[in-house]
Amino acid sequence: MTREQISDFCVTALANILRISRDRVDLSTKFNRLGLDSAMLVYFMMELEEKLDLELSTDDFYDHPTVEGLSRYLANKRAIRSAA
């Protein structure tokens, strides 16, 4: 899965979780500014883990607090795992 595909999945998942339209999810806006609370974050994390077959922690979301940053991080993490 490419960074763009991961980003697209993140936007769709966030729009569903936040009950907003996809076009309101800005790639460079921090998750908490979008309205994501801690319970929503855990749900978002579980969706990503299932979709990407990766193990994530809440620290990953605090270290990469935007769709743009998180999708880049997750694409790199998948690439490293695939290379191993």
KAJO-V221814 format. One record per helix or strand of 3 or more residues. SS is the DSSP state (@ for helix, = for strand). FROM is the first residue (numbers start at 0). LEN is the number of residues. If there is no record, write none. Layout:
BEGIN
ss:SS from:FROM len:LEN
ss:SS from:FROM len:LEN
END
This chain:
BEGIN
ss:@ from:2 len:16
ss:@ from:21 len:3
ss:@ from:30 len:4
ss:@ from:37 len:15
ss:@ from:57 len:6
ss:@ from:66 len:17
END
